[in-house]
């Protein structure tokens, strides 16, 4: 997909494709916010507020208007929009002209029943908020039941109350409904490979219908399963009629992931919370480096080190450990990754990473600046010990941001080149 630069002068219009209610607001905050954070929710509610009195569409606004309302820079707003797109809450359309234009279509969030039965969101919510909070939240949405075994249903039927009349020829096909936008995946599972890998005659011709394929794609994404692993799981959950037992497939995928990883998955794309970022306006080289650490998710930051290739499953699990289990802030994880890769010959040794991560957690490191300072201090201690114990020592490798002179002309060509490498992926 083309990389489009969003500008403050670009126009946007909000179009409502659904029916939005106060319950939707509650569901966004209770169910979606623990997963995607507050900024995307704030953007959705702001766009909702832009609609006219009939909640159909808005007038044209500039993105500078949006920046003013949300007190956010455009890069953060764009990232929040992309998160909403990925979650099926909005669709974005783009028109290129002398002034670029965008249309933002709003779609309904899932209702609680859909959310708690969704193969991705359900799992991530549980992983992000923990068992106790999850059960508390689920209980809020449980059906209220009254013991009515001694009661008799005396409700009238329609034909007992109303008399039918001749039907009118009225077209009601254009009436708006509570529309939901399906979540899309760029890399779907290879169903041709799955079908060809299963023995002939054991599956029904209607086994892989649209809903089943959607479930398999969801499970493959959240549990990091390839097509061959999906085949293995499907074999174990086929019933006598050649259909896939969907609940057993969910359970098998979840059990497989937990057996190999020890915990349930989450999404590792959140960036540093706003209150822990450095103030805007620092255009120095160090300020630019801080901006990268603070405005890039750990997943995207590590992916940039792969030159655009996908992360290995081992590295994804390592990020989950740092973000979910140790609860390190995203910018701190980015500094840690950059530091380890530089001093350890581009290798992320899990035990080594977790040792340093544990120390930073105990020290209460929460910001990129603190992480950079601690890393430099610890690195100097290690070097001092090495020099004390050895007469000969070669110059060690270290991140460019250790250099106090990166703002001055004393920075070497090699250091300038490394700094450019760090920044160029995120411009």
C-alpha positions as CSV (number, residue, x, y, z in Angstrom):
1,X,0.0,0.0,0.0
2,X,1.3,3.4,-0.9
3,X,2.7,5.6,1.9
4,X,0.6,8.8,1.9
5,X,1.9,11.9,3.7
6,X,-0.9,13.4,5.8
7,X,-0.8,17.2,6.0
8,X,-2.6,19.6,8.4
9,X,-4.2,21.3,5.4
10,X,-5.7,18.1,4.0
11,X,-9.5,18.0,4.2
12,X,-11.6,15.2,5.8
13,X,-15.3,14.4,6.0
14,X,-16.9,12.0,8.4
15,X,-19.6,9.7,7.1
16,X,-21.8,7.5,9.4
17,X,-22.4,4.0,8.0
18,X,-24.2,2.7,11.0
19,X,-26.5,3.5,14.0
20,X,-24.5,4.7,17.0
21,X,-25.9,4.7,20.5
22,X,-24.6,5.5,24.0
23,X,-24.2,1.8,24.6
24,X,-21.6,1.9,21.8
25,X,-19.7,4.6,23.7
26,X,-19.7,2.4,26.8
27,X,-18.5,-0.7,24.8
28,X,-15.7,1.3,23.2
29,X,-14.4,2.4,26.6
30,X,-14.9,-0.8,28.5
31,X,-13.9,-3.4,25.8
32,X,-11.8,-1.7,23.2
33,X,-9.8,0.8,25.2
34,X,-7.9,-1.8,27.3
35,X,-6.6,-3.2,24.0
36,X,-5.9,-0.2,21.8
37,X,-5.4,2.6,24.3
38,X,-7.1,5.9,24.9
39,X,-6.0,7.9,21.8
40,X,-7.7,5.8,19.1
41,X,-10.9,5.8,21.3
42,X,-10.6,9.6,21.6
43,X,-10.2,10.0,17.8
44,X,-13.3,7.8,17.2
45,X,-15.4,9.8,19.6
46,X,-14.1,13.1,18.2
47,X,-15.1,12.0,14.6
48,X,-18.5,10.9,15.9
49,X,-19.0,14.3,17.5
50,X,-18.3,15.9,14.0
51,X,-21.5,14.5,12.6
52,X,-24.5,16.7,11.9
53,X,-27.6,16.7,14.0
54,X,-29.0,13.7,12.1
55,X,-25.7,11.8,12.6
56,X,-25.3,11.2,8.8
57,X,-22.2,13.1,7.8
58,X,-20.1,16.1,8.6
59,X,-18.9,19.2,6.7
60,X,-15.4,19.3,5.4
61,X,-12.7,20.0,8.1
62,X,-8.9,20.4,7.9
63,X,-6.7,18.0,9.8
64,X,-5.4,21.1,11.6
65,X,-8.9,21.4,13.1
66,X,-8.5,17.8,14.4
67,X,-5.0,18.5,15.8
68,X,-6.5,21.5,17.7
69,X,-9.4,19.6,19.1
70,X,-7.3,16.6,20.3
71,X,-4.1,18.5,21.3
72,X,-2.1,15.9,19.3
73,X,0.4,16.0,16.6
74,X,-0.6,14.6,13.2
75,X,1.6,11.5,13.3
76,X,-0.1,10.3,16.5
77,X,-3.5,11.0,15.0
78,X,-2.6,9.1,11.9
79,X,-1.4,6.1,14.0
80,X,-4.6,6.2,16.0
81,X,-6.6,6.2,12.8
82,X,-4.7,3.2,11.5
83,X,-5.5,1.3,14.7
84,X,-9.2,2.1,14.3
85,X,-9.0,0.8,10.7
86,X,-7.3,-2.4,11.8
87,X,-10.0,-3.0,14.4
88,X,-12.8,-2.5,11.9
89,X,-14.1,0.7,13.5
90,X,-13.5,3.0,10.5
91,X,-12.7,2.9,6.8
92,X,-10.6,5.5,5.1
93,X,-10.8,6.7,1.5
94,X,-8.3,9.0,-0.1
95,X,-8.6,11.5,-3.0
96,X,-5.4,13.1,-4.3
97,X,-5.8,16.7,-5.7
98,X,-4.5,20.2,-5.3
99,X,-5.9,19.8,-1.7
100,X,-5.9,16.1,-0.7
101,X,-9.3,14.8,0.7
102,X,-10.2,12.0,3.0
103,X,-13.5,10.3,3.9
104,X,-13.7,8.6,7.3
105,X,-16.6,6.1,7.5
106,X,-17.7,5.2,11.0
107,X,-18.8,1.6,11.8
108,X,-20.3,0.2,15.0
109,X,-18.1,-1.4,17.6
110,X,-19.0,-5.0,18.4
111,X,-21.7,-5.6,21.1
112,X,-20.6,-7.4,24.2
113,X,-21.8,-10.8,23.0
114,X,-19.8,-10.5,19.8
115,X,-16.7,-9.2,21.6
116,X,-16.5,-11.9,24.2
117,X,-17.0,-14.5,21.6
118,X,-14.5,-13.0,19.1
119,X,-11.4,-15.2,18.6
120,X,-9.0,-12.3,18.7
121,X,-10.4,-9.5,20.8
122,X,-11.6,-11.8,23.6
123,X,-8.2,-13.4,24.0
124,X,-6.3,-10.1,23.9
125,X,-8.7,-8.4,26.4
126,X,-8.1,-11.3,28.9
127,X,-4.3,-11.1,28.4
128,X,-4.2,-7.3,28.8
129,X,-6.4,-6.9,31.9
130,X,-6.0,-10.2,33.7
131,X,-8.4,-12.9,35.0
132,X,-10.1,-10.9,37.8
133,X,-10.8,-7.7,35.8
134,X,-11.9,-9.8,32.9
135,X,-14.4,-11.8,35.0
136,X,-15.7,-8.5,36.6
137,X,-16.2,-7.0,33.1
138,X,-17.9,-10.1,31.8
139,X,-20.3,-10.2,34.8
140,X,-21.3,-6.6,33.9
141,X,-22.7,-7.8,30.6
142,X,-24.3,-11.1,31.8
143,X,-28.0,-11.6,31.2
144,X,-30.2,-10.8,34.2
145,X,-32.2,-13.9,35.0
146,X,-35.3,-14.3,37.3
147,X,-36.7,-17.7,38.4
148,X,-40.0,-17.9,36.5
149,X,-40.7,-21.6,36.8
150,X,-44.0,-20.8,38.6
151,X,-45.1,-18.2,36.1
152,X,-47.2,-18.7,32.9
153,X,-46.5,-16.8,29.7
154,X,-49.7,-15.0,28.8
155,X,-48.3,-12.7,26.1
156,X,-50.5,-12.2,23.1
157,X,-49.4,-13.1,19.6
158,X,-49.5,-10.5,16.8
159,X,-52.5,-12.1,15.0
160,X,-54.5,-12.0,18.3
161,X,-54.1,-8.2,18.6
162,X,-53.8,-6.9,15.0
163,X,-55.7,-7.5,11.8
164,X,-53.7,-7.8,8.5
165,X,-54.3,-5.2,5.7
166,X,-53.3,-5.2,2.0
167,X,-49.5,-4.7,1.7
168,X,-48.2,-1.5,0.2
169,X,-45.4,-1.5,-2.4
170,X,-42.7,0.3,-0.3
171,X,-39.0,-0.1,-0.8
172,X,-37.2,-0.1,2.6
173,X,-33.9,-1.4,1.3
174,X,-32.0,1.8,2.0
175,X,-32.7,2.1,5.7
176,X,-29.5,2.3,7.7
177,X,-28.6,-0.6,10.0
178,X,-26.0,-1.1,12.8
179,X,-23.2,-2.0,10.4
180,X,-19.9,-3.5,11.5
181,X,-16.8,-3.5,9.3
182,X,-15.0,-6.8,9.1
183,X,-11.3,-7.0,10.2
184,X,-9.0,-7.5,7.3
185,X,-5.7,-9.5,7.1
186,X,-3.0,-8.8,4.6
187,X,-1.6,-12.3,4.7
188,X,-4.4,-14.8,4.8
189,X,-4.0,-18.5,5.3
190,X,-3.5,-20.6,2.2
191,X,-6.8,-22.6,2.1
192,X,-5.9,-24.4,-1.1
193,X,-2.9,-25.8,0.7
194,X,-5.0,-26.8,3.7
195,X,-7.7,-28.6,1.6
196,X,-5.0,-30.4,-0.5
197,X,-3.2,-31.5,2.7
198,X,-6.3,-33.1,4.2
199,X,-7.1,-36.7,3.0
200,X,-9.9,-36.8,0.4
201,X,-13.3,-37.8,1.6
202,X,-12.9,-36.7,5.3
203,X,-14.2,-33.2,4.8
204,X,-17.6,-31.9,3.6
205,X,-17.7,-29.7,0.6
206,X,-19.2,-26.9,2.7
207,X,-16.6,-27.3,5.5
208,X,-14.7,-24.2,4.6
209,X,-17.5,-21.7,4.3
210,X,-17.0,-18.0,4.8
211,X,-17.5,-17.9,8.6
212,X,-15.1,-20.9,9.1
213,X,-12.4,-19.3,6.9
214,X,-12.8,-16.0,8.8
215,X,-12.4,-17.9,12.1
216,X,-9.3,-19.7,10.9
217,X,-7.7,-16.5,9.7
218,X,-8.4,-14.9,13.1
219,X,-6.9,-17.8,15.0
220,X,-3.9,-17.9,12.7
221,X,-3.2,-14.3,13.3
222,X,-3.6,-14.2,17.1
223,X,-1.8,-17.5,17.8
224,X,0.8,-17.1,15.0
225,X,-0.1,-20.3,13.2
226,X,1.0,-21.2,9.6
227,X,-1.1,-23.2,7.2
228,X,0.5,-26.6,8.0
229,X,-0.1,-26.1,11.7
230,X,-3.7,-25.2,10.9
231,X,-4.0,-28.5,9.0
232,X,-2.8,-30.4,12.1
233,X,-5.3,-28.7,14.3
234,X,-8.2,-29.2,11.9
235,X,-7.5,-33.0,11.7
236,X,-8.0,-33.2,15.5
237,X,-11.4,-31.3,15.5
238,X,-13.3,-32.7,12.5
239,X,-16.6,-34.3,13.4
240,X,-18.2,-37.4,11.9
241,X,-19.9,-35.3,9.2
242,X,-16.7,-33.7,8.0
243,X,-17.3,-30.4,9.6
244,X,-14.9,-28.4,11.8
245,X,-16.0,-28.2,15.5
246,X,-15.3,-24.4,15.8
247,X,-15.2,-24.4,19.7
248,X,-12.7,-27.3,19.7
249,X,-10.6,-25.5,17.1
250,X,-10.5,-22.4,19.2
251,X,-9.5,-24.4,22.3
252,X,-6.9,-26.5,20.4
253,X,-5.3,-23.3,19.0
254,X,-5.3,-21.6,22.4
255,X,-3.9,-24.7,24.2
256,X,-1.1,-25.1,21.5
257,X,-0.1,-21.4,22.0
258,X,-0.1,-21.6,25.8
259,X,1.9,-24.9,25.8
260,X,4.6,-23.3,23.7
261,X,4.6,-19.8,25.2
262,X,3.3,-20.1,28.7
263,X,0.7,-17.3,28.4
264,X,-1.9,-15.9,26.1
265,X,-0.9,-13.5,23.3
266,X,-1.5,-9.8,23.1
267,X,-0.9,-7.0,20.5
268,X,2.6,-5.4,20.8
269,X,2.0,-2.2,18.9
270,X,1.3,0.5,21.5
271,X,3.6,3.4,21.7
272,X,4.8,5.4,24.8
273,X,2.0,7.0,26.9
274,X,1.7,10.7,26.3
275,X,2.4,11.7,29.9
276,X,5.8,9.9,29.7
277,X,7.0,11.5,26.4
278,X,9.4,14.4,26.3
279,X,7.9,17.8,25.3
280,X,7.5,18.5,21.6
281,X,9.9,21.0,19.9
282,X,13.3,19.4,20.5
283,X,14.7,19.3,16.9
284,X,18.3,18.3,18.0
285,X,19.7,15.0,17.0
286,X,19.1,13.5,20.4
287,X,15.6,14.9,20.4
288,X,15.0,13.2,17.1
289,X,16.3,9.9,18.5
290,X,14.0,10.3,21.5
291,X,11.0,10.9,19.2
292,X,11.7,7.6,17.4
293,X,11.9,5.7,20.7
294,X,8.7,7.3,22.0
295,X,6.5,7.2,18.9
296,X,7.3,3.8,17.6
297,X,5.8,0.5,18.9
298,X,8.3,-2.2,20.0
299,X,7.0,-4.4,17.2
300,X,7.6,-1.7,14.5
301,X,10.9,-0.7,16.0
302,X,12.3,-4.3,16.0
303,X,10.8,-4.9,12.5
304,X,12.9,-1.9,11.2
305,X,16.0,-3.8,12.3
306,X,14.9,-6.6,10.0
307,X,14.9,-4.3,7.0
308,X,11.2,-4.7,6.5
309,X,11.0,-8.5,6.9
310,X,8.6,-10.1,9.4
311,X,9.7,-10.8,13.0
312,X,10.5,-14.4,14.0
313,X,8.0,-16.0,16.4
314,X,10.8,-16.1,19.1
315,X,11.3,-12.4,18.9
316,X,7.6,-11.7,19.1
317,X,7.4,-13.8,22.3
318,X,10.4,-11.9,23.7
319,X,8.6,-8.6,23.0
320,X,5.4,-10.0,24.7
321,X,7.5,-10.9,27.8
322,X,8.9,-7.4,28.0
323,X,5.6,-5.5,27.4
324,X,3.1,-7.9,29.0
325,X,4.9,-9.9,31.7
326,X,7.5,-7.3,32.9
327,X,5.2,-4.4,31.9
328,X,8.0,-2.2,30.6
329,X,6.9,1.0,28.8
330,X,7.2,0.8,25.0
331,X,9.9,3.5,24.7
332,X,12.0,1.7,27.3
333,X,11.7,-1.6,25.4
334,X,12.9,0.3,22.2
335,X,15.9,1.6,24.0
336,X,16.7,-1.8,25.4
337,X,16.4,-3.4,22.0
338,X,18.7,-0.8,20.4
339,X,21.2,-1.1,23.2
340,X,21.4,-5.0,23.2
341,X,21.6,-5.2,19.4
342,X,24.5,-2.8,19.3
343,X,26.6,-4.3,22.1
344,X,25.7,-7.9,21.4
345,X,26.6,-8.2,17.7
346,X,22.9,-7.9,16.5
347,X,21.8,-10.8,18.7
348,X,18.8,-10.8,21.1
349,X,19.8,-13.4,23.6
350,X,16.6,-13.9,25.7
351,X,18.3,-14.5,29.0
352,X,20.6,-11.5,28.6
353,X,17.7,-9.3,27.5
354,X,15.5,-10.4,30.4
355,X,18.3,-9.9,32.9
356,X,18.8,-6.2,31.9
357,X,15.0,-5.7,31.6
358,X,14.5,-7.0,35.1
359,X,17.1,-4.6,36.4
360,X,15.5,-1.7,34.6
361,X,12.1,-2.7,36.0
362,X,13.4,-2.8,39.6
363,X,15.0,0.6,39.0
364,X,11.6,2.0,38.0
365,X,12.7,3.1,34.5
366,X,9.7,4.4,32.6
367,X,10.9,6.9,30.1
368,X,13.3,6.7,27.1
369,X,15.6,9.3,28.7
370,X,15.9,7.3,31.9
371,X,16.5,4.1,29.9
372,X,19.3,5.8,27.9
373,X,20.9,7.2,31.0
374,X,20.8,3.8,32.9
375,X,22.1,1.9,29.9
376,X,25.1,4.3,29.5
377,X,25.9,4.2,33.3
378,X,25.8,0.4,33.4
379,X,27.9,0.1,30.2
380,X,30.6,2.4,31.7
381,X,30.7,0.2,34.9
382,X,31.2,-3.0,32.8
383,X,33.9,-1.4,30.7
384,X,35.7,-0.1,33.9
385,X,35.8,-3.7,35.3
386,X,37.1,-5.1,32.0
387,X,39.8,-2.5,31.8
388,X,40.8,-3.2,35.5
389,X,41.1,-6.9,34.8
390,X,42.8,-6.7,31.4
391,X,45.8,-4.8,30.1
392,X,44.6,-5.0,26.5
393,X,41.0,-4.1,25.6
394,X,39.6,-3.2,22.2
395,X,37.2,-0.3,21.8
396,X,33.7,-1.7,22.6
397,X,30.6,-1.1,20.5
398,X,28.0,1.1,21.9
399,X,24.8,3.0,20.6
400,X,25.4,6.3,19.0
401,X,23.2,8.0,21.6
402,X,25.9,7.3,24.2
403,X,28.0,10.0,22.5
404,X,27.6,13.4,24.3
405,X,29.0,15.1,21.2
406,X,26.3,14.0,18.7
407,X,25.1,17.6,18.5
408,X,28.6,18.9,17.6
409,X,31.0,18.5,14.8
410,X,33.1,16.1,16.9
411,X,30.7,13.2,16.0
412,X,32.5,10.9,13.6
413,X,31.2,10.0,10.1
414,X,30.5,6.5,11.4
415,X,28.4,7.8,14.2
416,X,26.5,10.2,11.9
417,X,25.8,7.3,9.6
418,X,24.5,5.2,12.4
419,X,22.3,8.0,13.6
420,X,20.9,8.4,10.1
421,X,20.2,4.7,10.0
422,X,18.2,4.9,13.2
423,X,16.1,7.9,12.1
424,X,15.5,7.2,8.4
425,X,13.0,4.3,8.9
426,X,10.7,6.5,10.9
427,X,10.7,9.8,8.9
